[in-house]
């Protein structure tokens, strides 16, 4: 499966929907660029929807952490949405799961920024 993403607005929250594995190469640089573009547009509330991500490698996790740091440094908040078991396990193994605010439901995820 190829990697792609789509960006959409839910009120003042920017939702970035990811499709496909997040691994070293194109997928990871696309994530970094997408987060940077959203910040440049002025959005400070970002929800990364990982519902359709079946796998993430350590490089992809590193890019998510870099995105998280960039958003925090810009005075914003980045949260994760709909992690499957494999992605959640990878974040747990790397001890990063407690760092991220993980939401299971999009409506609640959007409301959590209030």
Secondary structure as the mmCIF struct_conf table of DSSP 4:
data_model
#
loop_
_struct_conf.conf_type_id
_struct_conf.id
_struct_conf.beg_label_comp_id
_struct_conf.beg_label_asym_id
_struct_conf.beg_label_seq_id
_struct_conf.end_label_comp_id
_struct_conf.end_label_asym_id
_struct_conf.end_label_seq_id
STRN STRN1 UNK A 4 UNK A 10
TURN_TY1_P TURN_TY1_P1 UNK A 11 UNK A 12
STRN STRN2 UNK A 13 UNK A 19
BEND BEND1 UNK A 20 UNK A 20
STRN STRN3 UNK A 22 UNK A 22
TURN_TY1_P TURN_TY1_P2 UNK A 24 UNK A 25
HELX_RH_AL_P HELX_RH_AL_P1 UNK A 26 UNK A 40
TURN_TY1_P TURN_TY1_P3 UNK A 41 UNK A 42
STRN STRN4 UNK A 45 UNK A 52
STRN STRN5 UNK A 56 UNK A 56
HELX_RH_AL_P HELX_RH_AL_P2 UNK A 58 UNK A 73
TURN_TY1_P TURN_TY1_P4 UNK A 74 UNK A 75
STRN STRN6 UNK A 77 UNK A 81
HELX_RH_AL_P HELX_RH_AL_P3 UNK A 85 UNK A 93
TURN_TY1_P TURN_TY1_P5 UNK A 94 UNK A 95
TURN_TY1_P TURN_TY1_P6 UNK A 97 UNK A 99
BEND BEND2 UNK A 100 UNK A 100
STRN STRN7 UNK A 101 UNK A 103
BEND BEND3 UNK A 104 UNK A 105
HELX_RH_AL_P HELX_RH_AL_P4 UNK A 106 UNK A 111
TURN_TY1_P TURN_TY1_P7 UNK A 112 UNK A 113
#
